[in-house]
Amino acid sequence: MFITRYIGRTLWVEGDGMMGRVEELSPKVRALFKELGFSDHTMTSLRPDNWVELLESHGAMQVCYRDWVHSRPETKELPVPNSGANIVLVSQDNEGRYYTLVHFRPNGEIGFPGGASVMWCHQDKIVWEDVRLTADREFKEETGMEFDGHLVYLDFTTTTNHYPATATSKAWPDVYAPSMYYGSEVSFHKLQTYGGRPSVEGKTKIIPIDKLGKFQWFNNAAPVFKLLQDMYL
């Protein structure tokens, strides 16, 4: 569990294995609204837990950058650079064993709740989503719940993701995926509330960090799984 302290106006946290500056959500949300041209009056009802719904209720739309590139004849065969973000949660049970929340992909690989950043479009404005916002939005999409704890920078990875043709889908050009990982230490009870929830992309589950080696790791999450083993075993 994190111990918090301020250095000037900046909030810092320290836990059993993680420590760092808190990456706050609210300033990022307000910046997105301003870039999209929303007034201060619109933002009077803005909260960290309703920013996606509020944007969409005022006509803003999410646009997948990969789909946008591949839908254009002049760029449909090009590989795509697409940033993303993930949330890594760690907790210790009463017996001192450390656990983390993982996301099982349909092919059996494990990663962390998260995904690709999107473009937000409103009227004549298009704004790329900050990765801190991506982490928040994707976590809710994959667990069905808000994460309201402190998050710190944990790791950054860049991979090339291949999408070969299958029996049910066509091949896609490669995606170059720089991914930001944010971490938090939470109570075991809180971790349990996020586990076992299905999404269209798989299912979340709580597993012991000392058992991570028994699973197949999604390629851009592999360095983070190794990092967790270094910090908590």
BELMOPE-V23422 format. One record per backbone hydrogen bond with DSSP energy under -0.5 kcal/mol. CO is the residue of the C=O (numbers start at 0). NH is the residue of the N-H. E is the energy in kcal/mol with one decimal. If there is no record, write none. Layout:
BEGIN
co->CO nh->NH e->E
co->CO nh->NH e->E
END
This chain:
BEGIN
co->2 nh->13 e->-1.8
co->4 nh->11 e->-3.4
co->5 nh->7 e->-0.5
co->6 nh->9 e->-1.9
co->9 nh->6 e->-2.9
co->10 nh->21 e->-2.9
co->11 nh->4 e->-2.4
co->12 nh->19 e->-2.3
co->13 nh->2 e->-2.4
co->17 nh->14 e->-3.3
co->19 nh->12 e->-2.3
co->20 nh->152 e->-0.6
co->21 nh->23 e->-1.1
co->24 nh->27 e->-0.7
co->24 nh->28 e->-2.1
co->25 nh->29 e->-2.5
co->26 nh->30 e->-1.9
co->27 nh->31 e->-1.9
co->28 nh->32 e->-2.2
co->29 nh->33 e->-2.2
co->30 nh->34 e->-2.4
co->31 nh->35 e->-1.9
co->32 nh->37 e->-2.5
co->33 nh->36 e->-1.5
co->38 nh->42 e->-1.3
co->40 nh->43 e->-1.3
co->41 nh->44 e->-1.0
co->42 nh->45 e->-1.3
co->46 nh->49 e->-1.6
co->46 nh->50 e->-0.6
co->49 nh->53 e->-2.6
co->50 nh->54 e->-2.2
co->51 nh->55 e->-2.4
co->52 nh->56 e->-2.2
co->53 nh->57 e->-1.0
co->54 nh->57 e->-0.8
co->54 nh->59 e->-2.3
co->55 nh->58 e->-1.6
co->60 nh->120 e->-2.7
co->62 nh->118 e->-2.6
co->63 nh->67 e->-2.3
co->64 nh->68 e->-2.5
co->65 nh->69 e->-2.5
co->66 nh->70 e->-1.2
co->68 nh->71 e->-1.2
co->70 nh->72 e->-0.5
co->71 nh->74 e->-1.7
co->71 nh->75 e->-1.5
co->74 nh->77 e->-1.9
co->79 nh->81 e->-0.6
co->79 nh->175 e->-2.6
co->82 nh->116 e->-3.1
co->83 nh->179 e->-2.5
co->84 nh->114 e->-2.1
co->85 nh->181 e->-2.7
co->86 nh->88 e->-0.6
co->87 nh->183 e->-2.1
co->88 nh->100 e->-1.1
co->89 nh->185 e->-2.3
co->90 nh->98 e->-3.0
co->92 nh->95 e->-1.9
co->96 nh->92 e->-2.5
co->97 nh->208 e->-2.5
co->97 nh->209 e->-0.5
co->98 nh->90 e->-2.1
co->99 nh->101 e->-0.6
co->99 nh->206 e->-2.3
co->101 nh->103 e->-0.5
co->101 nh->204 e->-2.3
co->102 nh->104 e->-0.6
co->102 nh->110 e->-2.0
co->103 nh->202 e->-1.3
co->104 nh->107 e->-2.3
co->108 nh->104 e->-3.2
co->109 nh->217 e->-2.9
co->110 nh->102 e->-1.8
co->112 nh->86 e->-2.4
co->114 nh->84 e->-2.2
co->116 nh->64 e->-0.5
co->117 nh->128 e->-2.3
co->118 nh->62 e->-2.6
co->118 nh->120 e->-0.5
co->119 nh->126 e->-2.7
co->120 nh->60 e->-2.6
co->121 nh->124 e->-2.3
co->124 nh->121 e->-2.5
co->126 nh->119 e->-3.1
co->129 nh->132 e->-0.8
co->129 nh->133 e->-2.0
co->130 nh->134 e->-2.4
co->131 nh->135 e->-1.5
co->132 nh->136 e->-2.9
co->133 nh->137 e->-3.0
co->134 nh->138 e->-1.9
co->135 nh->139 e->-1.7
co->136 nh->140 e->-1.9
co->137 nh->141 e->-2.1
co->138 nh->142 e->-2.0
co->139 nh->143 e->-2.2
co->145 nh->147 e->-0.6
co->150 nh->22 e->-3.4
co->151 nh->182 e->-2.7
co->154 nh->180 e->-2.8
co->156 nh->178 e->-3.5
co->158 nh->160 e->-0.6
co->158 nh->176 e->-3.2
co->159 nh->161 e->-0.5
co->160 nh->174 e->-2.2
co->162 nh->171 e->-2.6
co->168 nh->165 e->-2.7
co->171 nh->162 e->-0.7
co->173 nh->79 e->-2.1
co->174 nh->160 e->-3.2
co->174 nh->176 e->-0.7
co->175 nh->81 e->-2.6
co->175 nh->177 e->-0.7
co->176 nh->158 e->-1.4
co->176 nh->178 e->-0.5
co->177 nh->83 e->-1.7
co->178 nh->156 e->-2.4
co->179 nh->85 e->-2.2
co->179 nh->181 e->-0.5
co->180 nh->153 e->-2.8
co->180 nh->154 e->-1.4
co->181 nh->87 e->-3.3
co->182 nh->151 e->-2.1
co->183 nh->89 e->-2.1
co->184 nh->1 e->-0.7
co->186 nh->190 e->-2.2
co->187 nh->191 e->-2.2
co->188 nh->192 e->-1.1
co->189 nh->193 e->-0.6
co->190 nh->193 e->-1.3
co->190 nh->194 e->-0.7
co->191 nh->194 e->-0.5
co->193 nh->196 e->-0.7
co->195 nh->197 e->-0.5
co->196 nh->203 e->-2.0
co->198 nh->201 e->-1.3
co->200 nh->105 e->-0.6
co->201 nh->198 e->-3.3
co->202 nh->103 e->-3.3
co->203 nh->195 e->-1.8
co->204 nh->101 e->-2.8
co->204 nh->206 e->-0.5
co->206 nh->99 e->-2.3
co->207 nh->210 e->-1.7
co->208 nh->211 e->-1.3
co->210 nh->213 e->-1.9
co->211 nh->214 e->-1.9
co->214 nh->216 e->-0.5
co->215 nh->109 e->-2.6
co->217 nh->220 e->-1.5
co->217 nh->221 e->-1.0
co->218 nh->221 e->-0.7
co->220 nh->223 e->-0.7
co->220 nh->224 e->-2.1
co->221 nh->225 e->-2.1
co->222 nh->226 e->-1.8
co->223 nh->227 e->-2.5
co->224 nh->228 e->-1.9
co->225 nh->229 e->-2.1
co->226 nh->230 e->-2.1
co->227 nh->231 e->-2.4
co->228 nh->232 e->-1.5
END
